[in-house]
Amino acid sequence: MELQLIKGSFELNEAVSLITKLVETKIKYLENKISIHDSVIEEDIKMVEKRIIELQNQLKQLREQILQQNKSVEINATIAVT
């Protein structure tokens, strides 16, 4: 099953805002995953922290890339559940 989450052309600032909100939501999900479970082992916490840093770095790079363009950008995001 697939869910077409985003499909369309967006102005640069809109695209950056939309992508930022999605990444922030994912980061909050990961942070909550750690905080709601008392039995989370140290190794899992480190993996989640590493993933959060990766997401933040990827978002920074993507923002820079988008803002260097002089036109609107196409965004297509599909969630596939298998």
N, C-alpha and C positions, 0 to 999 in steps of 0.2 A: 504494500500500500504506500502511496506517496501523497504528500501534502505540499502543494505549491504555495510556499510562504511569501515569496517576493518575486515579482516579475514585472520589469518595466524600466523606463528611462527616468533618471533622477538628476536634478541639478546637483552640482558638486557638494554644496553644504548639506543638502537633504540626504545625499548618499552617505556622507560622513556621519551625520547624525543618526541615521537609521542603523548603520553598521555598528556604530559605537553603542547604541542602546542594546542591540543583540548581544554583543560581546560582554557588556556590563551585566546583562541578565545571566549569561552563562557563568561569569565569575561569581555572582551572588549565589547561584546554585551550588557551585563548588565550595564556596565558603560555608554555606549552610550545611552541606554534607559533612563537613568536619565538625561544626559546632553542635549539631543535634545528636551526634553519636558519641557517647562517653567512652565507648570501647574502641574507638579508632586507634589503630596502631601507628606508631611513629613513622614507619615506612610509607603507609598510605597518606599520611599528612604531608610528607615530603614530596610524594608524587603529585598530590593535588596542588601544592604550592608551586611546584615546577610547571605544571600545566597553566596555572594562573599567570605566571611570568611569561610563558610562551605566548599566551593569548594577548597579553598587554603589548609585547614586542611586535607581534604580527599586526595588531591594530595600529600601532604607531607607524609601521612601514606602509600599511595600506592607506592610512590617512594621507601620508606624504605623497604617495603615488597618485591618489585621486586628486589632491589639490594642485598637482603639477599640470593636470590636464586643462585644456581650454574649452571643453565641451561637457555636455551631460554624459553620464555614465549609465551603462546597462547593468542591472543587478538581477540575477536569477538565483533564487535559493529554494531548493526542494529538499524536503525531509523524506527520506526513504526508510520505511520500517520493514525489516525482513525477518 
